[in-house]
Amino acid sequence: MDDNAPGSNSPTELARRLETVAADLRVLETHLPAPLTLEETRRELTATAGACRRVADSRSGTETESDPATLPERRSSEETSRGDR
């Protein structure tokens, strides 16, 4: 699977990737001198992964065309109406 393919950045996939990075950081951290820990970064990545999982769960595992993350940037209706004047 092409990691850059459209749709490969679903909330579930992003959560999986962030959790993998967080686990890798934990291993890396054991090799660093005490003052150079990555605990805060790992904690933030884990929290972000959790948020991605909650988004995925709230969508019941479905991605739709109305998902703003999958749509090209569009002007708001207010911007469109101003342009039509």
C-alpha positions as CSV (number, residue, x, y, z in Angstrom):
1,M,0.0,0.0,0.0
2,D,1.3,3.5,-0.9
3,D,1.6,5.5,2.3
4,N,1.0,8.7,0.3
5,A,-2.2,7.4,-1.4
6,P,-5.4,9.4,-0.8
7,G,-7.3,8.0,2.2
8,S,-4.2,6.4,3.8
9,N,-4.4,9.1,6.5
10,S,-7.6,8.0,8.1
11,P,-7.9,8.8,11.8
12,T,-7.4,5.1,12.6
13,E,-4.3,4.8,10.5
14,L,-2.9,8.1,11.9
15,A,-3.6,6.9,15.4
16,R,-1.7,3.6,14.6
17,R,1.3,5.5,13.3
18,L,1.4,7.9,16.2
19,E,1.2,5.0,18.7
20,T,4.1,3.3,16.8
21,V,6.2,6.5,17.1
22,A,5.3,6.9,20.8
23,A,6.5,3.3,21.4
24,D,9.7,3.9,19.4
25,L,10.4,7.1,21.4
26,R,10.1,5.0,24.6
27,V,12.8,2.7,23.4
28,L,15.0,5.6,22.2
29,E,14.5,7.4,25.5
30,T,16.2,4.5,27.4
31,H,19.4,5.2,25.4
32,L,19.6,9.0,26.2
33,P,21.3,10.6,29.2
34,A,18.8,11.4,32.0
35,P,18.3,15.2,31.2
36,L,17.4,14.4,27.6
37,T,14.1,12.5,28.0
38,L,11.4,12.4,25.4
39,E,8.6,11.7,27.9
40,E,6.7,14.9,27.1
41,T,6.8,14.3,23.3
42,R,5.7,10.7,23.8
43,R,2.9,11.8,26.0
44,E,1.7,14.4,23.5
45,L,1.8,11.8,20.6
46,T,-0.1,9.3,22.7
47,A,-2.7,11.9,23.5
48,T,-3.0,12.9,19.8
49,A,-3.3,9.2,18.9
50,G,-6.1,8.8,21.4
51,A,-7.9,11.8,19.9
52,C,-7.6,10.3,16.4
53,R,-9.1,7.0,17.8
54,R,-12.0,8.9,19.3
55,V,-12.7,10.6,16.0
56,A,-12.5,7.3,14.2
57,D,-14.9,5.7,16.8
58,S,-17.4,8.6,16.4
59,R,-17.5,8.0,12.7
60,S,-18.2,4.3,13.3
61,G,-15.2,3.5,11.1
62,T,-16.6,5.2,8.0
63,E,-15.0,7.9,5.9
64,T,-17.5,10.0,3.9
65,E,-17.1,12.5,1.1
66,S,-18.3,15.2,3.5
67,D,-15.2,14.7,5.6
68,P,-13.5,18.1,5.5
69,A,-10.1,16.4,5.6
70,T,-10.8,14.6,2.3
71,L,-12.3,17.6,0.5
72,P,-10.4,20.3,-1.4
73,E,-10.4,23.7,0.3
74,R,-13.7,25.5,-0.6
75,R,-14.8,29.0,-0.1
76,S,-17.6,29.6,2.4
77,S,-21.1,30.5,1.1
78,E,-20.5,34.0,2.4
79,E,-17.3,34.3,0.4
80,T,-19.1,32.9,-2.7
81,S,-22.0,35.3,-2.3
82,R,-19.6,38.3,-2.0
83,G,-17.9,37.2,-5.2
84,D,-21.2,37.0,-7.0
85,R,-22.2,40.6,-6.3
